[in-house]
Amino acid sequence: MLALRVPGLAFILMIYVASIVLQFLNGSWSILLLHVFTVLTAIFALMHWHSYRWVKKRVILYFALQGLITFTLANVMSGFLVLIIIGLYAFLIGQIIGMADRRKTFLILYLLLLLSINVLYHIHKGEYLHFLVIAVPIMIVIITYAATFFAQVDEKIKAQLTLERLELAHQQVEQLTLQNERQRMARDLHDTLAQGLVSLNMQLDAIHVHLANGNTERAKEIIQQSMKRVRGTLADARSAIDDLRSKSEEIGFLKERITSLMDHFQESTGMGGFLDYRLHQVLDVRTAENFYYIIGECITNAAKHAEAETVWVSIWDDDKRRLHLTVKDNGKGFDVEKGKKKRGHYGLLGIEERVRAMKGQFNIKSTKSKGTQIEITVPIQGEMQDE
């Protein structure tokens, strides 16, 4: 900004020095007038130094004051020396053309009116033509240069403001990205560690019951299943923490993964499960992954909280390229609003966040002693599967 204001300040200083020198060469000038001229010029220069603030917020006030200062400076001069002050009028007109966004015509006419009064007061009638021959070319040159310069100044200021806004937006995007990443990792850790530990806890309860009843063979079978489940949970946790996603060819077998998940819960909890899979689309990796974890969370809730005996999972697509998921159980049901607000239970929140990330719709219905039904609809981003 300093480099943009210095040329204008140099021009004002040149006008000041030329006026002082020529006035003393032309005739006497009192010390009082010198002080008045110096103070007014200093005020003019100071306002120019901060003009980039004034022009955008108080454009009329800025040019009104600068015009009055120039008008007063011209009245201090004598005779043809008013030509020097014409330079300041031209300077201001160029600034209006280059920087003012509104009321340019009004401001230019205002300055020309002040200039005309100065000329009529200082120049004799017979000298008007000589004055115009000298003044008009000078003003055209100064106005052209000043308008070009101040237009560049204005563009520079706008570019700098735009850059500052972009930097602020970049910082906000970084903060939002970090926040979203934290939420995503929280969901992934919940869907891996939490679900795995819940399943392991239920298996340990079953082992305890079988051992108490002397059924050691069944207890050993469940222990083997638990060890297998622990290894799978650890692998999923490492994948989530390291932000490593499943390969598309692996996650693509969504039906097989869901079937395996439901079989595991049936073996460990005794809860029956039915899968209705009618997809004609190849899902993108992220959508398939989200649905796998959503189904896992729903089945976990059905077994742990709802104490359901059976769970039904339905997945299908329609001709509008929408993917539908319904998970229903015959458990004890719950109060949906209280369940969402209950501290420490992040399953429903995680499901909602995943559905929102896929730009989908989420609906949950639950009735006491009759069960719960979760319905999800999301747009499909994959490609049609060749049949």
HELIX and SHEET records of a PDB file:
HELIX    1   1 LEU A    2  ASN A   26  1                                  25    
HELIX    2   2 ILE A   31  TRP A   49  1                                  19    
HELIX    3   3 SER A   51  LYS A   57  1                                   7    
HELIX    4   4 VAL A   59  VAL A   76  1                                  18    
HELIX    5   5 GLY A   79  LEU A   81  5                                   3    
HELIX    6   6 VAL A   82  MET A   99  1                                  18    
HELIX    7   7 LYS A  104  HIS A  122  1                                  19    
HELIX    8   8 LYS A  125  GLU A  127  5                                   3    
HELIX    9   9 TYR A  128  LEU A  189  1                                  62    
HELIX   10  10 HIS A  190  ALA A  194  3                                   5    
HELIX   11  11 GLN A  195  ALA A  212  1                                  18    
HELIX   12  12 THR A  216  ILE A  241  1                                  26    
HELIX   13  13 SER A  248  ILE A  251  1                                   4    
HELIX   14  14 LEU A  254  THR A  269  1                                  16    
HELIX   15  15 VAL A  285  LYS A  304  1                                  20    
HELIX   16  16 VAL A  336  LYS A  341  1                                   6    
HELIX   17  17 GLY A  347  ALA A  357  1                                  11    
SHEET    1   A 5 GLY A 272  ARG A 278  0                                        
SHEET    2   A 5 THR A 310  ASP A 317  1                                        
SHEET    3   A 5 ARG A 322  ASP A 329 -1                                        
SHEET    4   A 5 GLY A 371  PRO A 379 -1                                        
SHEET    5   A 5 GLN A 361  THR A 367 -1                                        
SHEET    1   B 2 GLN A 281  VAL A 282  0                                        
SHEET    2   B 2 GLU A 383  MET A 384 -1                                        
END                                                                             
